[in-house]
Amino acid sequence: MLGQKLKAFIVLGDTYKPSKELKDELKRFLIAQIADYKVPSGIEFVSSIQKSDREKILRKKILVFEFGSISSRTTQAFTATSSR
């Protein structure tokens, strides 16, 4: 959707430490591998990502984490773009 930015939430393995250098390295890797418009504009390292009992990522929980609260309009836009 126009006006939205892509952001990646990444859970690092035990051998990695969050750093600006690692973010830059990930961006360089993604730029070399995928189309420019698919490269996230932001990268955030998190300790875990909540999943359902079927191991699916709970996307609404990510929105609440990012924005503090979510409106029904935001939820509808997010659901519409993520289900494609």
Backbone as CSV, one residue per row, in Angstrom:
resi,resn,N_x,N_y,N_z,CA_x,CA_y,CA_z,C_x,C_y,C_z
1,MET,0.831,-1.178,0.000,0.000,0.000,0.000,0.878,1.244,0.000
2,LEU,0.393,2.259,-0.629,1.139,3.509,-0.659,1.167,4.136,0.723
3,GLY,2.301,4.712,1.057,2.421,5.393,2.334,2.844,4.505,3.494
4,GLN,2.962,3.228,3.266,3.405,2.334,4.327,4.857,1.958,4.105
5,LYS,5.562,1.744,5.200,6.965,1.343,5.115,7.110,-0.072,5.644
6,LEU,7.992,-0.806,5.034,8.258,-2.176,5.435,9.319,-2.189,6.534
7,LYS,9.048,-2.930,7.589,9.996,-3.031,8.690,10.173,-4.503,9.036
8,ALA,11.406,-4.902,9.242,11.711,-6.289,9.603,11.965,-6.388,11.098
9,PHE,11.346,-7.373,11.730,11.601,-7.692,13.131,12.375,-9.000,13.130
10,ILE,13.593,-8.973,13.663,14.504,-10.117,13.558,14.890,-10.616,14.938
11,VAL,14.769,-11.931,15.114,15.231,-12.589,16.336,16.606,-13.167,16.017
12,LEU,17.616,-12.698,16.726,18.983,-13.138,16.468,19.295,-14.443,17.190
13,GLY,20.173,-15.220,16.582,20.673,-16.419,17.238,21.620,-16.051,18.369
14,ASP,21.965,-17.028,19.173,22.808,-16.793,20.351,24.188,-16.233,20.012
15,THR,24.684,-16.508,18.824,26.040,-16.084,18.471,26.109,-14.651,17.936
16,TYR,24.957,-14.006,17.751,24.933,-12.647,17.205,24.529,-11.639,18.267
17,LYS,25.085,-10.445,18.153,24.745,-9.328,19.025,24.149,-8.218,18.162
18,PRO,23.064,-7.570,18.612,22.485,-6.472,17.833,23.464,-5.310,17.691
19,SER,23.598,-4.803,16.481,24.485,-3.663,16.249,24.103,-2.967,14.946
20,LYS,24.538,-1.738,14.800,24.308,-1.002,13.563,25.020,-1.681,12.396
21,GLU,26.198,-2.232,12.654,26.956,-2.917,11.606,26.187,-4.127,11.080
22,LEU,25.539,-4.864,11.982,24.763,-6.034,11.564,23.546,-5.596,10.743
23,LYS,22.883,-4.509,11.146,21.762,-3.979,10.367,22.218,-3.604,8.962
24,ASP,23.362,-2.918,8.877,23.895,-2.511,7.573,24.242,-3.722,6.714
25,GLU,24.829,-4.736,7.332,25.188,-5.953,6.602,23.931,-6.663,6.079
26,LEU,22.896,-6.733,6.899,21.636,-7.348,6.473,21.019,-6.574,5.313
27,LYS,21.043,-5.243,5.399,20.493,-4.424,4.308,21.263,-4.644,3.007
28,ARG,22.598,-4.659,3.103,23.414,-4.902,1.899,23.087,-6.262,1.291
29,PHE,22.935,-7.274,2.141,22.598,-8.618,1.664,21.247,-8.613,0.961
30,LEU,20.251,-7.974,1.573,18.911,-7.946,0.986,18.885,-7.178,-0.330
31,ILE,19.606,-6.073,-0.393,19.666,-5.286,-1.627,20.236,-6.116,-2.767
32,ALA,21.211,-6.961,-2.469,21.826,-7.809,-3.490,20.924,-8.979,-3.894
33,GLN,19.972,-9.366,-3.027,19.176,-10.567,-3.267,17.772,-10.316,-3.803
34,ILE,17.147,-9.196,-3.424,15.748,-8.975,-3.780,15.558,-7.577,-4.375
35,ALA,14.379,-7.355,-4.940,14.065,-6.063,-5.560,14.108,-4.948,-4.510
36,ASP,14.495,-3.759,-4.950,14.647,-2.617,-4.045,13.387,-2.335,-3.219
37,TYR,12.222,-2.431,-3.859,10.992,-2.087,-3.139,10.627,-3.114,-2.066
38,LYS,11.268,-4.278,-2.086,11.008,-5.305,-1.083,11.953,-5.214,0.123
39,VAL,12.987,-4.394,0.021,13.961,-4.257,1.107,13.348,-3.405,2.218
40,PRO,13.334,-3.916,3.459,12.738,-3.141,4.554,13.487,-1.837,4.802
41,SER,12.735,-0.779,5.095,13.372,0.502,5.399,13.872,0.522,6.840
42,GLY,13.328,-0.345,7.668,13.766,-0.426,9.056,13.995,-1.860,9.474
43,ILE,14.952,-2.045,10.356,15.246,-3.360,10.922,15.307,-3.196,12.427
44,GLU,14.582,-4.056,13.130,14.602,-4.009,14.587,14.859,-5.418,15.114
45,PHE,15.810,-5.515,16.027,16.118,-6.796,16.652,15.237,-6.952,17.888
46,VAL,14.578,-8.098,18.003,13.703,-8.375,19.142,14.117,-9.698,19.779
47,SER,13.759,-9.867,21.041,14.140,-11.098,21.744,13.282,-12.284,21.331
48,SER,12.015,-12.019,20.954,11.139,-13.095,20.491,9.976,-12.499,19.708
49,ILE,9.318,-13.353,18.952,8.126,-12.972,18.208,7.027,-13.940,18.620
50,GLN,5.901,-13.391,19.057,4.815,-14.250,19.509,4.201,-15.005,18.344
51,LYS,3.923,-16.289,18.601,3.311,-17.147,17.589,2.087,-17.832,18.174
52,SER,1.211,-18.236,17.278,0.017,-18.956,17.701,0.384,-20.399,18.025
53,ASP,-0.603,-21.155,18.483,-0.350,-22.567,18.769,-0.057,-23.369,17.507
54,ARG,-0.329,-22.781,16.346,-0.003,-23.418,15.060,1.286,-22.865,14.452
55,GLU,2.050,-22.132,15.275,3.354,-21.582,14.883,3.278,-20.485,13.826
56,LYS,2.131,-19.814,13.733,2.008,-18.671,12.829,2.291,-17.403,13.616
57,ILE,2.968,-16.452,12.975,3.291,-15.188,13.633,2.006,-14.405,13.886
58,LEU,1.863,-13.899,15.108,0.696,-13.096,15.474,0.961,-11.647,15.044
59,ARG,0.561,-11.335,13.824,0.874,-10.034,13.227,0.277,-8.870,14.001
60,LYS,-0.910,-9.050,14.551,-1.530,-7.969,15.319,-0.707,-7.638,16.560
61,LYS,-0.045,-8.632,17.157,0.812,-8.392,18.309,2.009,-7.530,17.912
62,ILE,2.515,-7.720,16.696,3.622,-6.903,16.208,3.166,-5.455,16.047
63,LEU,1.956,-5.258,15.530,1.429,-3.901,15.375,1.288,-3.219,16.728
64,VAL,0.783,-3.935,17.719,0.649,-3.354,19.058,2.025,-3.033,19.613
65,PHE,2.992,-3.915,19.407,4.363,-3.690,19.861,4.936,-2.426,19.211
66,GLU,4.677,-2.257,17.939,5.239,-1.130,17.183,4.533,0.195,17.484
67,PHE,3.210,0.173,17.569,2.452,1.420,17.665,1.812,1.651,19.030
68,GLY,1.885,0.700,19.930,1.279,0.848,21.240,-0.172,0.422,21.268
69,SER,-0.922,0.806,20.275,-2.297,0.352,20.106,-2.596,0.410,18.614
70,ILE,-3.636,-0.275,18.224,-3.965,-0.281,16.804,-5.439,0.031,16.619
71,SER,-5.731,0.740,15.547,-7.117,1.036,15.206,-7.640,-0.056,14.285
72,SER,-8.928,-0.136,14.125,-9.500,-1.139,13.229,-9.081,-0.861,11.786
73,ARG,-8.898,0.411,11.444,-8.460,0.767,10.086,-7.047,0.240,9.823
74,THR,-6.159,0.407,10.794,-4.794,-0.099,10.650,-4.809,-1.614,10.537
75,THR,-5.618,-2.267,11.355,-5.709,-3.723,11.328,-6.210,-4.201,9.981
76,GLN,-7.220,-3.543,9.437,-7.757,-3.941,8.139,-6.717,-3.763,7.039
77,ALA,-6.004,-2.657,7.042,-4.974,-2.409,6.032,-3.862,-3.434,6.154
78,PHE,-3.474,-3.735,7.375,-2.392,-4.688,7.597,-2.821,-6.084,7.160
79,THR,-4.032,-6.488,7.492,-4.530,-7.811,7.128,-4.647,-7.931,5.613
80,ALA,-5.110,-6.876,4.955,-5.270,-6.903,3.504,-3.937,-7.049,2.798
81,THR,-2.887,-6.385,3.284,-1.602,-6.458,2.598,-0.843,-7.711,2.972
82,SER,-1.053,-8.254,4.170,-0.270,-9.405,4.607,-0.847,-10.719,4.102
83,SER,-2.087,-10.731,3.630,-2.702,-11.983,3.202,-2.453,-12.280,1.735
84,ARG,-1.747,-11.404,1.054,-1.486,-11.625,-0.390,-0.383,-12.614,-0.604
